[in-house]
Amino acid sequence: MIKDILNAFMAKKAPPLTPDDARIALAALMVRLARTDGDYAQVEISTIDRVLQKRFDLDDAATKALRVKAEELETQAPDTVRFTRAIKETVPYEERAAVLQALWAVVLSDGHRDDDEHGLMRLVSNLLGINDRDSAFARQRAAKE
């Protein structure tokens, strides 16, 4: 299954993406952000689970299964563009600020925001077509959660 997802993301002429593709892409992006600082902390894992469960209305087992799939996909995917493309093609612009807020929640969850995380967030924001100002607002909303 992971191989099929990777093939869909990597195909030169990709088949149409589905909301499920965006779901796994968001989960994988959260994992990638959490791992960026070299410390995939339990608080980050818990935040990923909480965000996925709330955003997609999942039970505990489905949430864990999605995160585990995302962890595997994240280790196999060569770049972040594939994830952001899946989100950008299936999530309307108006809803992408909520995606950034979810990503910021993971970055901020361990109480430490390093330069690599900040750089990756700027890249992701840009790839999703979100300007720095709206990203900053999403970060502020995530910090209040």
C-alpha positions as CSV (number, residue, x, y, z in Angstrom):
1,M,0.0,0.0,0.0
2,I,2.8,2.4,0.9
3,K,4.5,1.5,-2.4
4,D,1.2,2.5,-4.3
5,I,1.0,5.8,-2.4
6,L,4.7,6.5,-3.3
7,N,4.1,5.6,-6.9
8,A,1.1,7.9,-7.1
9,F,3.2,10.8,-5.6
10,M,6.2,10.1,-7.9
11,A,4.4,9.4,-11.2
12,K,5.2,11.7,-14.0
13,K,1.6,11.7,-15.1
14,A,-0.1,11.2,-11.7
15,P,-3.6,10.0,-11.4
16,P,-6.1,12.4,-9.8
17,L,-5.5,12.8,-6.1
18,T,-8.1,12.1,-3.6
19,P,-8.9,13.5,-0.1
20,D,-7.3,10.4,1.3
21,D,-4.1,11.3,-0.5
22,A,-4.2,14.7,1.2
23,R,-4.8,13.0,4.6
24,I,-1.7,10.8,4.3
25,A,0.3,13.7,2.9
26,L,-0.6,16.0,5.8
27,A,0.2,13.2,8.3
28,A,3.5,12.6,6.6
29,L,4.3,16.3,6.6
30,M,3.7,16.4,10.3
31,V,6.0,13.5,10.9
32,R,8.7,15.1,8.7
33,L,8.4,18.4,10.6
34,A,8.6,16.5,14.0
35,R,11.7,14.6,12.8
36,T,13.4,17.7,11.3
37,D,15.2,18.6,14.6
38,G,16.5,15.0,15.0
39,D,14.3,14.4,18.0
40,Y,10.9,12.7,17.2
41,A,9.6,13.3,20.7
42,Q,6.6,11.7,22.3
43,V,4.9,15.1,22.8
44,E,5.2,15.6,19.0
45,I,3.7,12.1,18.3
46,S,0.9,12.9,20.7
47,T,0.2,16.2,19.0
48,I,0.2,14.5,15.6
49,D,-2.3,12.0,16.9
50,R,-4.5,14.7,18.5
51,V,-4.5,16.8,15.3
52,L,-5.2,13.9,13.0
53,Q,-8.0,12.6,15.2
54,K,-9.7,16.0,15.5
55,R,-9.2,17.0,11.8
56,F,-10.4,13.8,10.3
57,D,-12.8,12.6,13.1
58,L,-10.9,9.3,13.6
59,D,-11.0,6.9,16.5
60,D,-7.8,6.0,18.3
61,A,-7.0,2.9,16.2
62,A,-7.5,4.7,12.9
63,T,-5.4,7.6,14.1
64,K,-2.5,5.4,15.1
65,A,-2.8,3.5,11.8
66,L,-2.7,6.7,9.8
67,R,0.3,8.0,11.7
68,V,2.2,4.7,11.4
69,K,1.6,4.8,7.6
70,A,2.7,8.4,7.5
71,E,5.9,7.5,9.4
72,E,6.8,4.9,6.8
73,L,5.9,7.1,3.9
74,E,7.9,10.0,5.3
75,T,11.1,7.8,5.5
76,Q,10.6,6.7,1.9
77,A,9.6,9.9,0.2
78,P,12.6,11.8,-1.2
79,D,11.2,15.3,-0.9
80,T,8.5,17.5,0.6
81,V,7.1,18.7,-2.7
82,R,5.1,15.5,-3.2
83,F,3.3,16.0,0.1
84,T,2.5,19.6,-0.5
85,R,1.3,18.9,-4.0
86,A,-1.2,16.3,-2.8
87,I,-2.5,18.9,-0.3
88,K,-2.5,21.8,-2.7
89,E,-4.4,19.8,-5.4
90,T,-7.1,18.5,-3.0
91,V,-7.5,21.1,-0.3
92,P,-9.1,24.4,-1.3
93,Y,-7.0,27.5,-0.7
94,E,-9.4,28.8,2.0
95,E,-8.8,25.6,4.1
96,R,-5.0,25.5,3.7
97,A,-4.5,28.0,6.6
98,A,-5.9,25.3,8.8
99,V,-3.4,22.8,7.3
100,L,-0.6,25.2,8.3
101,Q,-2.1,25.6,11.7
102,A,-1.9,21.8,12.2
103,L,1.7,21.8,11.0
104,W,2.6,24.7,13.4
105,A,1.0,22.8,16.2
106,V,3.5,20.0,15.7
107,V,6.4,22.4,15.4
108,L,5.5,24.2,18.6
109,S,4.5,21.1,20.6
110,D,8.0,20.4,22.0
111,G,8.5,24.0,23.2
112,H,11.5,24.4,20.9
113,R,11.4,25.8,17.4
114,D,14.8,25.3,15.7
115,D,16.1,26.9,12.4
116,D,15.5,23.7,10.4
117,E,11.9,23.5,11.4
118,H,11.4,27.2,10.7
119,G,13.0,26.7,7.3
120,L,10.8,23.7,6.4
121,M,7.7,25.6,7.5
122,R,8.6,28.5,5.2
123,L,9.1,26.1,2.3
124,V,5.8,24.3,3.0
125,S,3.9,27.6,3.3
126,N,5.4,28.7,0.0
127,L,4.6,25.4,-1.7
128,L,1.0,25.5,-0.5
129,G,0.7,29.1,-1.8
130,I,0.4,30.6,1.6
131,N,2.2,33.9,2.3
132,D,4.3,34.6,5.3
133,R,1.7,36.8,6.9
134,D,-1.0,34.1,6.8
135,S,1.5,31.5,8.0
136,A,2.3,33.8,11.0
137,F,-1.4,34.0,11.8
138,A,-1.7,30.2,11.6
139,R,1.3,29.9,13.9
140,Q,-0.3,32.3,16.4
141,R,-3.5,30.3,16.3
142,A,-1.6,27.1,16.9
143,A,0.3,28.6,19.9
144,K,-3.1,29.4,21.5
145,E,-4.3,25.8,21.3
